[in-house]
């Protein structure tokens, strides 16, 4: 059976540049392809980086649906169903509003599709597919095969070096997709499984897709100890309460972490409580971080004035004068990285378009990080493998 898996096109926001589409692909479709049994031909098409042949009609079309691409996903579903393909929809949006999704698909998946994907394919081959599969969730993440990243158009992205060490989140913030019912439990892969994937792929910079990297602190310590031996750089997302464990932050930095995405959401305690984000304590923000931005509605400013002011501030922040002023002349390497980041992401869309056309995005990104890693080796001693918590360097 010929299977086409599609990630629908999303529109760029006002402040986004074209490189936004080319940063790193989702692991959803490569993970589904990995559990597809031999005998089927699988193609992955990401509409954000490549064209989709609307005239091609495979036996099965699978579309992953996030809320922000739902209109496009439904339009694609209508099109391919009208051409005779069996269309299956899955993903967070489908799990959240299955009744809506069913109007546009022959089959929908609720939860994580890997669990029942093979059963669905067997049913489809027999001509008896069900309308709904699930809800179902993977119990042991270590049993899953590695995502089939070879099916991605690698050179259309800055990197495909991502890894998911866990799924789910123990919190239940009301606005978050992890709180969608049915809500799966928090699950983690073993440290050995994660390290094995990184060693096999051999990239210099990794992005962890975990929704909350530091839920299990003992696990995070163990993983940092192993990552420190790999001499890679990496980034992740975590809750603000990570800041209470300064030793762990130091350990993460020592093992190669150079960026952590943290959601503050609000400086209003009532707002935090109403959204069930009880682990964020506003009174501690200033102690945990030095700088943060908050978007709010001023009492004496209209919505249009706020938007206009934000766009003015955005233009000023990324003006050449401002970029050069922010360069750290005391730390040349950090200053150079700041300059490259600001200019590359905000001033040189034509360069990204050229690299995309020449299919050099991936190689350029990883060449930069390999050169940086080589310079770090020459200028500084090997990173501490973190054999004990007390050995973590002071960081804050």
C-alpha positions in Angstrom: 0.0 0.0 0.0 1.3 3.5 -0.8 1.0 5.9 2.1 1.5 9.6 2.1 1.9 11.4 5.5 1.4 15.2 5.4 2.2 18.0 7.8 -0.1 20.9 6.6 1.2 24.4 5.8 0.9 27.0 8.5 0.9 30.8 7.9 3.8 32.9 9.3 2.9 35.4 12.0 3.7 39.1 11.6 7.0 39.0 13.4 8.2 35.6 11.9 10.6 35.2 8.9 10.7 32.4 6.4 13.4 30.5 8.4 10.7 29.7 11.0 9.4 26.9 8.7 12.9 25.5 8.3 14.2 25.2 11.9 13.4 21.6 12.9 10.7 19.2 11.8 8.2 17.5 14.0 8.9 13.9 15.0 5.3 12.9 14.7 5.3 11.6 11.1 8.7 10.0 11.2 7.6 8.2 14.3 4.5 6.9 12.6 6.5 5.8 9.6 8.8 3.9 11.9 6.0 1.6 13.1 4.7 1.0 9.6 5.5 -2.6 8.7 7.5 -3.7 5.7 5.6 -4.0 2.5 4.2 -0.5 2.5 5.7 2.5 0.8 5.8 5.6 3.0 6.3 9.2 1.9 6.5 12.2 4.2 5.6 15.7 2.9 6.0 18.8 5.0 4.1 21.5 3.2 6.1 24.2 5.0 9.3 23.3 3.2 8.2 21.5 0.0 5.4 21.4 -2.5 2.6 18.9 -2.2 1.5 17.2 -5.4 -2.3 17.5 -5.3 -2.7 15.4 -8.4 -1.0 12.4 -6.8 -3.5 10.0 -5.2 -2.0 7.4 -2.9 -3.9 4.6 -1.3 -3.8 6.2 2.1 -3.3 9.8 3.2 -2.4 10.5 6.9 -2.5 14.1 8.1 -1.4 15.3 11.5 -3.5 18.1 12.9 -2.6 20.9 15.2 -5.2 23.6 16.0 -3.2 26.3 14.1 -3.2 24.2 10.9 -6.7 22.6 11.2 -8.3 24.6 8.4 -5.6 23.6 6.0 -5.6 20.0 7.2 -9.4 19.8 6.7 -9.1 21.3 3.2 -6.5 18.7 2.3 -8.6 15.9 3.7 -11.6 17.0 1.6 -9.4 17.2 -1.5 -7.9 13.7 -1.2 -11.1 12.1 -0.2 -12.8 13.5 -3.3 -10.0 11.9 -5.3 -10.6 8.5 -3.8 -7.9 8.2 -1.2 -8.6 6.9 2.3 -7.9 9.8 4.6 -6.9 9.4 8.3 -6.5 12.4 10.7 -4.7 12.3 14.0 -2.8 14.6 16.4 -3.6 16.9 19.3 -6.4 18.8 17.7 -8.2 15.6 16.7 -7.8 14.2 20.2 -9.3 17.4 21.5 -12.3 17.6 19.2 -12.8 14.2 17.6 -16.4 14.9 16.6 -15.3 17.9 14.5 -12.4 15.9 12.9 -14.7 13.0 11.9 -16.6 15.3 9.5 -13.5 15.5 7.3 -11.9 12.1 7.6 -12.6 8.4 6.8 -10.8 7.4 10.0 -9.5 9.3 13.0 -7.0 8.4 15.8 -7.5 9.6 19.4 -4.3 9.6 21.4 -1.0 8.3 20.1 -1.4 6.6 16.7 1.6 4.3 17.0 -0.3 1.9 19.3 -3.1 1.0 16.8 -1.5 1.9 13.5 -0.7 -1.6 12.4 -4.2 -2.9 13.4 -5.7 -0.1 11.3 -3.5 -1.0 8.3 -4.6 -4.6 8.5 -8.3 -3.5 8.7 -7.8 -1.2 5.7 -6.3 -4.0 3.6 -9.2 -6.2 4.5 -11.6 -3.4 3.4 -13.0 -3.0 7.0 -11.4 0.0 8.6 -13.0 1.5 11.7 -14.0 5.1 11.9 -12.3 5.7 15.2 -9.2 4.1 16.8 -8.3 4.8 20.4 -7.9 6.4 22.7 -4.6 4.7 23.1 -1.2 5.7 24.4 2.2 4.1 24.3 3.0 2.5 27.6 6.8 1.9 27.3 8.6 4.4 25.1 11.7 2.2 25.0 9.8 -0.3 22.8 9.3 2.3 20.0 11.7 2.2 17.1 13.7 5.4 16.3 11.8 7.9 14.0 12.5 7.4 10.3 14.2 10.7 9.7 15.6 9.5 6.4 12.2 10.1 5.0 12.5 13.8 5.7 13.9 16.3 3.2 16.9 16.8 5.5 18.5 19.6 3.5 15.4 21.7 3.7 15.8 22.2 7.5 18.5 23.7 9.7 18.6 20.5 11.6 16.7 17.2 12.1 18.8 16.5 15.3 15.9 16.2 17.7 15.2 13.7 20.4 12.2 13.0 22.6 13.1 11.7 26.0 9.6 11.7 27.4 6.0 12.3 26.6 3.3 14.1 28.6 3.5 16.3 31.7 2.4 15.8 35.3 0.8 19.3 35.5 -2.6 20.1 34.2 -2.5 23.8 33.1 -5.9 24.5 31.6 -4.6 26.1 28.4 -2.1 23.4 27.5 -2.5 20.6 25.0 -1.1 18.2 27.6 -4.3 18.7 29.5 -6.5 17.5 26.7 -8.8 14.6 27.7 -8.0 11.8 27.6 -4.8 12.9 29.3 -1.9 10.4 29.1 0.4 9.8 32.0 4.0 11.1 32.1 6.4 8.6 30.6 10.2 8.6 30.0 12.7 6.7 27.9 15.7 5.2 29.6 18.9 7.2 29.7 20.6 4.5 27.7 18.0 4.7 24.9 18.4 8.4 24.6 22.2 8.3 24.6 22.2 5.4 22.0 20.1 7.5 19.6 22.4 10.5 19.9 25.5 8.3 19.4 23.9 6.6 16.3 22.9 9.9 14.7 26.1 11.6 15.6 25.0 15.3 15.3 26.7 18.1 17.2 23.6 20.0 18.4 20.4 18.4 19.7 16.9 19.8 20.5 14.9 17.9 23.1 11.2 17.9 22.3 10.2 16.9 25.8 7.4 19.2 27.1 9.0 19.3 30.5 12.6 18.1 30.5 13.2 18.3 34.3 10.1 16.6 35.8 12.2 13.7 37.2 15.2 15.4 38.8 17.2 12.2 39.4 16.7 11.1 35.8 17.9 14.6 34.6 21.0 14.3 36.7 21.8 10.8 35.2 21.1 12.0 31.7 23.3 15.1 32.1 26.1 12.9 33.4 26.0 11.0 30.1 25.4 14.0 27.8 28.5 15.6 29.3 30.6 12.7 27.9 29.2 13.2 24.4 30.6 16.7 23.9 27.4 18.0 22.3 25.3 21.1 22.7 21.6 20.8 23.4 18.5 22.7 24.4 15.2 21.9 26.1 12.0 23.2 27.7 11.4 23.1 31.5 9.2 24.7 34.2 10.3 27.8 36.0 10.7 25.8 39.2 13.9 24.3 37.8 15.4 27.6 39.0 15.1 26.5 42.6 17.6 23.7 41.9 20.7 25.8 41.1 23.0 22.7 41.2 20.9 21.0 38.5 21.0 24.1 36.3 24.8 24.1 36.7 24.9 20.4 35.8 22.8 21.0 32.6 25.1 23.9 31.6 28.2 21.8 32.2 26.8 18.9 30.1 26.2 21.2 27.1 22.8 22.8 27.5 22.9 26.3 26.1 19.2 27.2 26.0 16.1 26.5 28.1 12.6 27.5 27.1 10.5 28.5 30.1 6.9 29.5 30.2 6.1 32.3 32.7 2.6 32.8 31.3 1.7 35.7 33.6 2.8 37.9 36.5 -0.8 37.9 37.8 -1.3 35.4 40.6 -5.0 35.2 40.0 -4.4 34.4 36.3 -1.9 31.7 37.2 -4.3 30.1 39.7 -7.2 30.2 37.3 -5.2 28.4 34.7 -4.0 25.8 37.3 -0.4 26.8 36.9 0.2 26.5 40.6 3.9 25.6 40.3 4.7 29.2 39.0 5.0 31.5 42.0 5.0 35.1 40.8 6.7 36.4 43.9 9.8 34.4 43.0 10.1 35.4 39.4 12.6 38.2 40.0 14.8 35.9 42.0 14.7 33.1 39.4 15.4 35.2 36.4 16.9 38.6 35.6 14.9 39.6 32.6 11.5 38.6 31.3 8.9 40.1 29.1 5.2 40.3 29.8 2.4 41.1 27.3 -0.5 42.9 28.9 -3.3 45.4 28.1 -2.5 48.9 29.5 -5.4 50.8 31.0 -4.7 53.9 28.9 -3.8 52.3 25.6 -6.0 50.8 22.9 -5.4 47.4 21.4 -4.3 49.1 18.2 -1.9 51.4 20.0 -0.4 48.4 21.9 0.1 46.5 18.6 1.7 49.5 16.9 4.0 50.1 19.9 5.0 46.4 20.0 5.9 46.5 16.3 7.9 49.7 16.8 9.8 48.1 19.7 10.4 45.0 17.6 11.9 47.1 14.7 14.0 49.1 17.1 15.3 46.0 18.9 16.4 44.4 15.6 17.8 47.5 14.1 21.4 47.4 13.1 22.3 50.0 15.8 20.6 48.0 18.5 22.1 44.7 17.4 25.6 46.1 17.4 25.0 47.7 20.8 24.1 44.3 22.3 27.3 42.7 21.3 29.4 41.6 24.3 32.9 42.9 23.5 34.3 41.2 26.7 33.4 37.7 25.5 34.1 37.6 21.8 32.7 34.2 21.2 29.3 35.0 22.9 29.2 38.4 21.1 29.8 36.8 17.7 27.0 34.3 18.4 24.7 37.1 19.3 25.6 39.0 16.1 25.1 35.9 13.9 21.8 35.0 15.5 20.3 38.4 15.2 21.5 39.1 11.7 20.8 35.6 10.3 17.3 35.3 11.7 16.0 38.8 11.2 18.0 40.5 8.5 18.9 38.0 5.8 15.8 36.2 4.5 17.5 36.1 1.1 20.3 34.0 2.5 17.9 31.4 3.9 16.0 31.3 0.7 19.3 30.7 -1.2 20.4 28.0 1.2 17.0 26.3 0.9 17.2 26.4 -2.9 20.6 24.9 -2.8 19.6 22.4 -0.1 22.4 23.5 2.2 20.4 24.5 5.3 21.2 21.3 7.3 24.9 21.2 6.4 25.5 24.9 7.1 23.9 24.7 10.5 25.9 21.7 11.6 29.1 22.9 10.1 28.8 26.0 12.3 28.3 23.9 15.5 31.1 21.5 14.6 33.5 24.4 14.2 32.3 25.9 17.5 32.7 22.6 19.2 36.3 22.3 17.8 37.1 25.8 19.1 35.8 24.9 22.5 37.9 21.8 22.7 41.0 23.9 22.0 40.3 26.7 24.4 38.9 24.9 27.4 39.4 21.7 29.3 37.1 18.7 28.8 33.7 19.1 30.5 33.3 17.5 33.8 31.4 14.2 33.3 29.4 15.0 36.5 30.2 11.9 38.4 28.6 13.5 41.5 26.2 16.4 42.1 28.7 18.4 44.0 31.0 18.5 41.0 28.6 20.7 39.0 30.1 24.1 38.3 28.6 27.3 39.7 26.4 28.7 37.1 23.9 31.2 38.6 
